[in-house]
Amino acid sequence: MDKNLIIYVISDSIGETGEQVAKSVISQFEIENYEIKKFSHVLDIDYITEILHSANKTNSIIIYTLVELSLAIYVKQFCEGNSIPYFDLLTPLLNAIAFRTNLTPLREPGINRMLDEKYFKRVEAIEFAVKYDDGKDPKGILKADIVLIGVSRTSKTPLSMYLANKNLKVANVPLVPEVPIPKELYDIPVKKIIGLTNTPEKLNIIRQERLRALGLSGYASYASMERILEEIDYSEEIMKKIGCPIIDVSSKAIEETSGLILDILKCNGIHILKDSF
């Protein structure tokens, strides 16, 4: 039998955990003739059997991270029957957690990978919302899952961030009478556009508070009722021209408005999962 030590790492995922454990342990020995063979995404009995028969012909050790119980048991029985040293890195910890929590492990391969994918999609969506906030770059309109339009202080930014946490790419565009509407708004399906509005009284209060927070006079034209009415009339005209749904956010929490937006998208044939993690 070959005297070189071969460590077989078998995993239903990438196998990085088993490989790192093998490297950490092997570093404690002065061994030059060794090899780590990693087998990733092992999900069926035939593939495992092939790997184990190969290992049985060498001076091997088996390390495995297999969530599927039947596969883990199969590896254990094969190793015991052929006197191959083996180490199950998952089952003892799964059993310990089950004992302490009185819960049953799901034993579903790939869950961690799916969570990782969700996480990176969420990060991407948040970065998107920041990049295309407040009409910074009209090109974002063409790439967005949702485009929010409305006058200043209609919760466009907080809604964009809230929806981004649900893995949605959101761009928002302020509607200002003196600023031309981005042509990109007319290049996307109207079902992706949501209009936001607020009552004049609520906008007046919010804008005055905003000015005071900035150390400016509450009587500036930005917070004047005349200016607010002008902006509301202008925004409603634009929204009617586009033909998008309009949501009054004056008495709604961000969560409630977000729910309405998701319902509208669903009705328009855009299926969005409401759950996030």
RAWO-V726395 format. One record per backbone hydrogen bond with DSSP energy under -0.5 kcal/mol. NH is the residue of the N-H (numbers start at 1). CO is the residue of the C=O. If there is no record, write none. Layout:
# RAWO-V726395
nh: {NH;NH}
co: {CO;CO}
This chain:
# RAWO-V726395
nh: {5;6;7;8;8;9;9;10;10;11;12;19;20;21;22;23;24;25;26;27;28;29;31;34;35;37;37;38;39;40;41;42;43;48;49;50;51;52;53;54;55;56;57;58;59;60;61;62;63;63;64;65;67;72;73;74;75;76;77;78;79;80;81;82;83;84;85;85;87;89;89;90;92;94;95;96;97;98;99;100;101;102;105;109;111;114;115;116;117;118;119;120;121;122;123;124;125;126;127;128;129;130;131;132;133;135;135;136;140;141;142;142;143;143;144;145;146;147;148;149;150;151;154;159;160;161;162;163;164;165;166;167;168;170;171;172;173;175;176;179;180;185;186;187;192;193;194;195;196;197;203;204;205;206;207;208;209;210;211;212;213;214;215;216;220;223;224;224;228;229;230;231;232;233;234;235;236;237;238;239;240;241;242;243;244;245;247;249;249;252;257;258;259;260;261;262;263;264;265;266;267;268;269;270;271;272}
co: {33;59;35;6;61;7;37;8;63;39;65;15;16;17;18;19;20;21;22;23;25;26;29;32;5;7;35;36;9;38;13;11;41;44;45;46;47;48;49;50;51;52;54;55;4;58;6;85;8;61;87;10;65;68;69;70;71;72;73;74;75;76;77;78;80;79;60;83;62;64;87;64;88;90;91;92;93;94;95;96;97;98;103;107;108;110;111;112;113;114;115;116;117;118;119;120;121;122;123;124;125;126;127;128;130;132;172;133;137;138;138;139;139;140;140;169;169;192;171;194;173;196;151;155;156;157;158;159;160;161;163;164;163;168;146;132;148;150;174;176;178;182;183;184;189;190;147;245;149;247;199;200;201;202;203;204;205;206;207;208;209;210;212;211;217;220;220;221;224;225;226;227;228;229;230;231;232;233;234;235;236;237;238;239;239;193;195;197;247;249;253;254;255;256;257;258;259;260;261;262;263;264;266;265;269;270}
